Amino acid sequence: MAPSEAPVDPDHRAADVRPIGLARPLRWLALGARDLARAPGPGLSHGLTLALFGAALFVAAHRHFWLLAGAFSGFLLVAPVLATGLYAVSRALERGEPATLASMMAVAVRAWWPRGATARRLMRFGALLALAGTGWVLTSASLVTWFAPQVVNNPADFVRHVVLAETGWLFEAWVLLGGVLAAPVFASSVVAIPLLLDRPVGVLAAVLTSWRVVLANPLPMALWALLIMGLTAIGMATLLVGLVPVLPWLAHASWHAYRDCIAPTQAEA
């Protein structure tokens, strides 16, 4: 049976937000790298699994790059909810508890137990992220299909007819629209998933708390978003090999972002 869970707290102000310094995201990366070095097995297994999924996605859609570009972007929107086990690894390291692949899987199974309250909250949030990702896939595909001057079937076509096009505005519009759609998703999820895992709060409470974090710390969170995008882009530019360490690194760092931005409960203080 699923372990007993505390009742959900409907009060979206139950988690108090803390102000942070501009350079704080760099510390999160340092702490994330430390966690990955201390427990490499769970992280690298997670990264390898997602990189292989990305490779399979590329193989399946490489002749339809207009779909592939959106699908990869949508996949990255949903990826944070898949890192639940790695947040648990960082929490275990923080508490001095075992942080093995087996313990990570055990925590992930408990968190995603179909009849558990935590799983229901995570699934609802994951469904919202998947909906956002699907919306971007369709928007990206429509934009490139309708407005590209030539048919885009592969990465070379995309670079030639969209990125390096001598005239037109398609690439700029594609990037701008992606940013406009990604910004609210980032604001809604930057600390929401670790919060859902760590405390008995509802999805709305977690999303509103995440927005409060961004509104209270706009410059540090903007830097954090740029770091996430930059490191992910590097991972993808290395034929996805770089995603193997980058994805778990960012997942561990995201746990520390949550711990930094959200004040501890009275029991943790």
Order of alpha helices (4+ residues) and beta strands (2+ residues): alpha-alpha-alpha-alpha-alpha-alpha-alpha-alpha-alpha-alpha-alpha-alpha
